[in-house]
Amino acid sequence: MPEFQNLLTRLTATDAPASVVLIRFYVGAVFLSEGIQKFVYPERLGTGRFTTAEIPAPAFFAYFDGVFEILCGCLILAGLLTRLAALPMIVNMMGALLITKMPILWGNSPTFAGESGFWDFAHEARVDVAQLCGTLFLLIVGAGAWSLDARLRSSRAEVSGRKVQSEP
């Protein structure tokens, strides 16, 4: 049990300021929205997109991805186990960039009409890159002072008898 407590402490640790809530809101809301849209618009944003990108078992992976985006998006929004939620979303964004955006750069995208190249890639990949950077930021700094992670950590510290400094 002490090993689990140590892991939980490391996952929820954050000395980041309260303003991190702005990054959490953006990153979490986009993941949540994209995950929901995979179910609401399956032909355009779910199974259909995964089929066009030639991902094997497109229905399975579209819904699998959608569920992870919804769950991790909610965790990031709440600031609960933020670092843990960031890990699969980093893999998710790297996969999205490699599978759906890099072909635009290389000029062989099945979904991108028109000439492709660096500027088309830069335009199409902007949200993916922002999501990747935001998620990496949250992995590094944690959820910030206005998060459930910070509250859980301070509650555990109070229970164990340690004095907790409050963050602004």
Secondary structure as a PSIPRED ss2 file (coil, helix, strand):
# PSIPRED VFORMAT (PSIPRED V4.0)

   1 M C   1.000  0.000  0.000
   2 P H   0.000  1.000  0.000
   3 E H   0.000  1.000  0.000
   4 F H   0.000  1.000  0.000
   5 Q H   0.000  1.000  0.000
   6 N H   0.000  1.000  0.000
   7 L H   0.000  1.000  0.000
   8 L H   0.000  1.000  0.000
   9 T H   0.000  1.000  0.000
  10 R H   0.000  1.000  0.000
  11 L H   0.000  1.000  0.000
  12 T H   0.000  1.000  0.000
  13 A C   1.000  0.000  0.000
  14 T C   1.000  0.000  0.000
  15 D C   1.000  0.000  0.000
  16 A C   1.000  0.000  0.000
  17 P C   1.000  0.000  0.000
  18 A C   1.000  0.000  0.000
  19 S C   1.000  0.000  0.000
  20 V H   0.000  1.000  0.000
  21 V H   0.000  1.000  0.000
  22 L H   0.000  1.000  0.000
  23 I H   0.000  1.000  0.000
  24 R H   0.000  1.000  0.000
  25 F H   0.000  1.000  0.000
  26 Y H   0.000  1.000  0.000
  27 V H   0.000  1.000  0.000
  28 G H   0.000  1.000  0.000
  29 A H   0.000  1.000  0.000
  30 V H   0.000  1.000  0.000
  31 F H   0.000  1.000  0.000
  32 L H   0.000  1.000  0.000
  33 S H   0.000  1.000  0.000
  34 E H   0.000  1.000  0.000
  35 G H   0.000  1.000  0.000
  36 I H   0.000  1.000  0.000
  37 Q H   0.000  1.000  0.000
  38 K H   0.000  1.000  0.000
  39 F H   0.000  1.000  0.000
  40 V H   0.000  1.000  0.000
  41 Y C   1.000  0.000  0.000
  42 P H   0.000  1.000  0.000
  43 E H   0.000  1.000  0.000
  44 R H   0.000  1.000  0.000
  45 L H   0.000  1.000  0.000
  46 G C   1.000  0.000  0.000
  47 T H   0.000  1.000  0.000
  48 G H   0.000  1.000  0.000
  49 R H   0.000  1.000  0.000
  50 F H   0.000  1.000  0.000
  51 T H   0.000  1.000  0.000
  52 T H   0.000  1.000  0.000
  53 A C   1.000  0.000  0.000
  54 E C   1.000  0.000  0.000
  55 I C   1.000  0.000  0.000
  56 P C   1.000  0.000  0.000
  57 A C   1.000  0.000  0.000
  58 P H   0.000  1.000  0.000
  59 A H   0.000  1.000  0.000
  60 F H   0.000  1.000  0.000
  61 F H   0.000  1.000  0.000
  62 A H   0.000  1.000  0.000
  63 Y H   0.000  1.000  0.000
  64 F H   0.000  1.000  0.000
  65 D H   0.000  1.000  0.000
  66 G H   0.000  1.000  0.000
  67 V H   0.000  1.000  0.000
  68 F H   0.000  1.000  0.000
  69 E H   0.000  1.000  0.000
  70 I H   0.000  1.000  0.000
  71 L H   0.000  1.000  0.000
  72 C H   0.000  1.000  0.000
  73 G H   0.000  1.000  0.000
  74 C H   0.000  1.000  0.000
  75 L H   0.000  1.000  0.000
  76 I H   0.000  1.000  0.000
  77 L H   0.000  1.000  0.000
  78 A H   0.000  1.000  0.000
  79 G C   1.000  0.000  0.000
  80 L C   1.000  0.000  0.000
  81 L C   1.000  0.000  0.000
  82 T H   0.000  1.000  0.000
  83 R H   0.000  1.000  0.000
  84 L H   0.000  1.000  0.000
  85 A H   0.000  1.000  0.000
  86 A H   0.000  1.000  0.000
  87 L H   0.000  1.000  0.000
  88 P H   0.000  1.000  0.000
  89 M H   0.000  1.000  0.000
  90 I H   0.000  1.000  0.000
  91 V H   0.000  1.000  0.000
  92 N H   0.000  1.000  0.000
  93 M H   0.000  1.000  0.000
  94 M H   0.000  1.000  0.000
  95 G H   0.000  1.000  0.000
  96 A H   0.000  1.000  0.000
  97 L H   0.000  1.000  0.000
  98 L H   0.000  1.000  0.000
  99 I H   0.000  1.000  0.000
 100 T H   0.000  1.000  0.000
 101 K H   0.000  1.000  0.000
 102 M H   0.000  1.000  0.000
 103 P H   0.000  1.000  0.000
 104 I H   0.000  1.000  0.000
 105 L H   0.000  1.000  0.000
 106 W H   0.000  1.000  0.000
 107 G C   1.000  0.000  0.000
 108 N C   1.000  0.000  0.000
 109 S C   1.000  0.000  0.000
 110 P C   1.000  0.000  0.000
 111 T C   1.000  0.000  0.000
 112 F C   1.000  0.000  0.000
 113 A C   1.000  0.000  0.000
 114 G C   1.000  0.000  0.000
 115 E C   1.000  0.000  0.000
 116 S C   1.000  0.000  0.000
 117 G C   1.000  0.000  0.000
 118 F H   0.000  1.000  0.000
 119 W H   0.000  1.000  0.000
 120 D H   0.000  1.000  0.000
 121 F H   0.000  1.000  0.000
 122 A H   0.000  1.000  0.000
 123 H H   0.000  1.000  0.000
 124 E H   0.000  1.000  0.000
 125 A H   0.000  1.000  0.000
 126 R H   0.000  1.000  0.000
 127 V H   0.000  1.000  0.000
 128 D H   0.000  1.000  0.000
 129 V H   0.000  1.000  0.000
 130 A H   0.000  1.000  0.000
 131 Q H   0.000  1.000  0.000
 132 L H   0.000  1.000  0.000
 133 C H   0.000  1.000  0.000
 134 G H   0.000  1.000  0.000
 135 T H   0.000  1.000  0.000
 136 L H   0.000  1.000  0.000
 137 F H   0.000  1.000  0.000
 138 L H   0.000  1.000  0.000
 139 L H   0.000  1.000  0.000
 140 I H   0.000  1.000  0.000
 141 V H   0.000  1.000  0.000
 142 G C   1.000  0.000  0.000
 143 A C   1.000  0.000  0.000
 144 G C   1.000  0.000  0.000
 145 A C   1.000  0.000  0.000
 146 W C   1.000  0.000  0.000
 147 S C   1.000  0.000  0.000
 148 L H   0.000  1.000  0.000
 149 D H   0.000  1.000  0.000
 150 A H   0.000  1.000  0.000
 151 R H   0.000  1.000  0.000
 152 L H   0.000  1.000  0.000
 153 R H   0.000  1.000  0.000
 154 S H   0.000  1.000  0.000
 155 S H   0.000  1.000  0.000
 156 R H   0.000  1.000  0.000
 157 A H   0.000  1.000  0.000
 158 E H   0.000  1.000  0.000
 159 V H   0.000  1.000  0.000
 160 S C   1.000  0.000  0.000
 161 G C   1.000  0.000  0.000
 162 R C   1.000  0.000  0.000
 163 K C   1.000  0.000  0.000
 164 V C   1.000  0.000  0.000
 165 Q C   1.000  0.000  0.000
 166 S C   1.000  0.000  0.000
 167 E C   1.000  0.000  0.000
 168 P C   1.000  0.000  0.000
